[in-house]
Amino acid sequence: MKTLAIAIRAALFTLIVTGIVYPLAVTALAQLMFAHRANGSLIADDKGRIVGSELIGQAFTNPAYLHGRASANDYDAANSGGTNLAVTSKKLHDDAAKLDATYRADNGLAAAVVIPADAITRSASGLDPDISPENAALQVARIAKARGVTPERVQAIIDGAAAGRDLGVLGEPHVDVLDVNLALDRSFGAPPSALTIPP
């Protein structure tokens, strides 16, 4: 009985420390030090409405907006994942060819134009909020035409939102799609068929 009592006390102590005290302490510390990140890195528009997260991509189809990387799961954060297809998969190659044809048609690109890999492949997470600067640059003409502005003005907004490698060496240069689209609306106004903000 003495051993059982010790075991029960140890289990209760462990439950309280690891199941209550530790999570509350970590949550409180995160809220104090990194509140924006701890609350989902949410992004609000100029009216204060939450329109997305810095960490999760969205599907933009309006020609007046920058389009993100294709997703294998419709940007569903509860179902993160890629296609898991091997490089030898015919389905993967067919999907890339379809994405390539759509990308070229949407942006009025000739067959000789080299398309960046992130424009014709789906990411491993299916949630990428960023695209490469090369991908963004190929969309400038379409966005400028849809908004009735010069390509240089659109490119300037993209350049202003571009980020380099973390610490100068980690990752790749990238452009946050939602940041650019919000900046486009701030600079030129929302297009007639504006972005539908997700619930």
C-alpha positions as CSV (number, residue, x, y, z in Angstrom):
1,M,0.0,0.0,0.0
2,K,2.9,2.4,0.8
3,T,4.4,1.8,-2.7
4,L,1.0,2.3,-4.3
5,A,0.5,5.6,-2.4
6,I,4.0,6.8,-3.5
7,A,3.1,5.9,-7.2
8,I,-0.2,7.7,-7.1
9,R,1.4,10.8,-5.6
10,A,4.2,10.7,-8.2
11,A,1.7,10.3,-11.0
12,L,-0.4,13.2,-9.7
13,F,2.7,15.4,-9.3
14,T,3.8,14.6,-12.8
15,L,0.3,15.2,-14.2
16,I,0.1,18.7,-12.5
17,V,3.6,19.8,-13.5
18,T,3.7,18.5,-17.1
19,G,0.0,18.7,-17.9
20,I,-0.9,22.0,-16.2
21,V,2.0,24.1,-14.9
22,Y,4.4,23.6,-17.8
23,P,1.8,24.3,-20.6
24,L,0.5,27.4,-18.8
25,A,4.1,28.7,-18.2
26,V,5.1,28.2,-21.8
27,T,1.8,29.8,-23.0
28,A,2.3,32.8,-20.7
29,L,6.0,33.2,-21.8
30,A,5.0,33.0,-25.5
31,Q,2.3,35.6,-25.0
32,L,4.7,38.0,-23.2
33,M,7.7,37.5,-25.6
34,F,6.2,36.5,-29.0
35,A,2.5,37.4,-28.9
36,H,2.2,37.9,-32.7
37,R,3.8,34.6,-33.4
38,A,2.0,32.7,-30.6
39,N,-1.4,33.9,-31.9
40,G,-0.9,32.6,-35.4
41,S,1.1,35.4,-37.1
42,L,-2.2,36.9,-38.3
43,I,-2.4,39.7,-40.8
44,A,-5.0,42.4,-40.8
45,D,-6.0,44.7,-43.6
46,D,-6.3,48.5,-43.3
47,K,-9.8,48.1,-41.9
48,G,-8.5,45.8,-39.1
49,R,-10.1,42.6,-40.6
50,I,-8.0,39.5,-40.3
51,V,-7.3,38.4,-43.9
52,G,-4.8,35.6,-43.3
53,S,-1.6,34.5,-41.7
54,E,2.1,35.1,-42.5
55,L,2.6,31.3,-42.3
56,I,-0.3,29.9,-44.5
57,G,-0.8,30.6,-48.2
58,Q,-4.1,31.3,-49.9
59,A,-5.6,30.7,-53.3
60,F,-5.6,33.9,-55.3
61,T,-7.2,33.6,-58.8
62,N,-8.1,37.2,-59.6
63,P,-5.7,38.5,-62.4
64,A,-5.2,41.7,-60.4
65,Y,-3.5,39.8,-57.6
66,L,-0.2,38.0,-57.2
67,H,-0.9,34.2,-57.3
68,G,0.8,31.9,-54.8
69,R,2.3,28.5,-55.2
70,A,-0.1,25.7,-56.0
71,S,-1.3,23.6,-53.1
72,A,-2.0,19.9,-53.0
73,N,-4.5,20.4,-50.1
74,D,-6.2,23.7,-50.9
75,Y,-4.1,25.5,-48.3
76,D,-5.9,23.5,-45.5
77,A,-3.8,24.0,-42.4
78,A,-5.6,21.1,-40.7
79,N,-4.5,18.8,-43.5
80,S,-0.9,19.9,-44.3
81,G,0.9,17.8,-46.9
82,G,2.2,17.5,-50.4
83,T,1.4,15.0,-53.1
84,N,4.1,12.6,-52.0
85,L,4.7,11.6,-55.6
86,A,8.2,10.4,-56.6
87,V,10.1,12.3,-59.3
88,T,9.5,9.3,-61.6
89,S,5.7,9.5,-61.2
90,K,3.8,10.1,-64.4
91,K,1.1,11.8,-62.4
92,L,3.6,14.3,-61.0
93,H,4.9,15.1,-64.5
94,D,1.4,15.4,-65.9
95,D,0.5,17.8,-63.0
96,A,3.6,19.9,-63.6
97,A,2.8,20.1,-67.3
98,K,-0.8,21.2,-66.5
99,L,0.4,23.8,-64.0
100,D,3.0,25.0,-66.6
101,A,0.3,25.4,-69.3
102,T,-2.0,27.3,-66.9
103,Y,0.7,29.6,-65.6
104,R,1.8,30.5,-69.2
105,A,-1.8,31.1,-70.3
106,D,-2.6,33.2,-67.2
107,N,0.5,35.3,-67.6
108,G,0.7,35.5,-71.4
109,L,4.1,33.8,-71.6
110,A,5.7,32.3,-74.7
111,A,6.9,28.7,-74.8
112,A,10.6,29.9,-74.7
113,V,10.2,31.6,-71.3
114,V,11.8,29.7,-68.5
115,I,9.3,29.1,-65.7
116,P,10.6,28.9,-62.1
117,A,10.2,25.6,-60.4
118,D,7.9,27.0,-57.6
119,A,5.4,28.1,-60.3
120,I,4.8,24.5,-61.6
121,T,5.3,22.3,-58.5
122,R,3.3,21.9,-55.3
123,S,5.1,22.4,-52.0
124,A,5.7,19.7,-49.4
125,S,3.5,21.4,-46.9
126,G,0.8,22.7,-49.3
127,L,0.8,25.9,-47.2
128,D,3.7,28.0,-48.6
129,P,2.8,31.7,-48.2
130,D,5.8,32.8,-50.3
131,I,7.0,32.5,-53.9
132,S,10.3,33.2,-55.6
133,P,11.1,36.7,-56.9
134,E,11.4,35.2,-60.3
135,N,7.9,33.8,-60.1
136,A,6.5,37.2,-58.9
137,A,8.3,39.0,-61.7
138,L,6.6,36.9,-64.4
139,Q,3.2,37.9,-63.0
140,V,3.9,41.7,-63.1
141,A,2.5,42.3,-66.6
142,R,-0.8,40.5,-65.9
143,I,-1.3,42.4,-62.6
144,A,-0.4,45.8,-64.2
145,K,-2.8,45.2,-67.1
146,A,-5.7,44.1,-64.8
147,R,-5.2,47.2,-62.6
148,G,-4.5,49.7,-65.4
149,V,-1.1,50.7,-64.1
150,T,2.5,50.5,-65.4
151,P,4.4,47.3,-64.8
152,E,7.1,49.4,-63.1
153,R,4.7,50.4,-60.3
154,V,3.7,46.8,-59.7
155,Q,7.3,45.7,-59.7
156,A,8.2,48.4,-57.2
157,I,5.6,47.0,-54.8
158,I,6.9,43.5,-55.2
159,D,10.5,44.6,-54.7
160,G,9.4,46.4,-51.5
161,A,7.9,43.2,-50.1
162,A,10.8,40.9,-51.2
163,A,12.9,39.3,-48.4
164,G,16.4,37.8,-48.8
165,R,17.9,34.8,-47.1
166,D,17.6,34.6,-43.3
167,L,20.9,35.8,-41.7
168,G,22.2,36.1,-45.2
169,V,22.6,32.4,-45.7
170,L,19.5,30.4,-44.7
171,G,16.7,29.7,-47.1
172,E,16.0,31.4,-50.4
173,P,14.9,34.9,-51.4
174,H,11.2,35.1,-51.3
175,V,8.1,37.3,-51.7
176,D,5.1,37.0,-49.4
177,V,2.0,36.8,-51.6
178,L,-0.5,38.2,-49.1
179,D,1.7,41.1,-48.2
180,V,2.1,42.1,-51.9
181,N,-1.7,41.8,-52.5
182,L,-2.6,44.0,-49.6
183,A,0.0,46.5,-50.7
184,L,-1.4,46.4,-54.3
185,D,-4.9,47.2,-52.8
186,R,-3.5,50.0,-50.7
187,S,-1.7,51.6,-53.6
188,F,-4.2,51.1,-56.4
189,G,-7.5,50.2,-54.7
190,A,-9.3,46.9,-54.7
191,P,-10.1,45.6,-58.2
192,P,-13.8,45.2,-59.2
193,S,-13.8,41.5,-58.4
194,A,-11.8,41.8,-55.1
195,L,-10.4,39.1,-52.9
196,T,-12.9,37.2,-50.9
197,I,-11.7,37.2,-47.3
198,P,-11.9,33.8,-45.8
199,P,-14.2,33.3,-42.7
